[in-house]
Amino acid sequence: GELRHGDKIAILALAVESPEDKVREAVTVLDSGLHWAMADTPTGQAFGDITAVPTMFLFDTTGKTVRVVYGAPPDLHEQVGKLLDGLLN
């Protein structure tokens, strides 16, 4: 789908404990504009104690963590959309 904020945001997905072939397979069905990388456990741990999958970190333009969302609540898109609207407008 079309991103509401266009090139004002960057999305990076890190796969920490998934087999690379399965990650590559999943990425092919997602948006080709998605940036992703394989990461090791210490890299994942550098973000803190990841207690849910997925875990989403939202950073502002200075790199400060604005919000962390654990799991995929039913209103995830609404929550993140409102937060991005506030950060980018």
Secondary structure, DSSP 8 states (H G I E B T S, - for coil): ---TTGGG---EEEESSS-HHHHHHHHHHS-TT-EEEE--HHHHHTT----SSSEEEEE-TTS-EEEEEES--TTHHHHHHHHHHHHH-
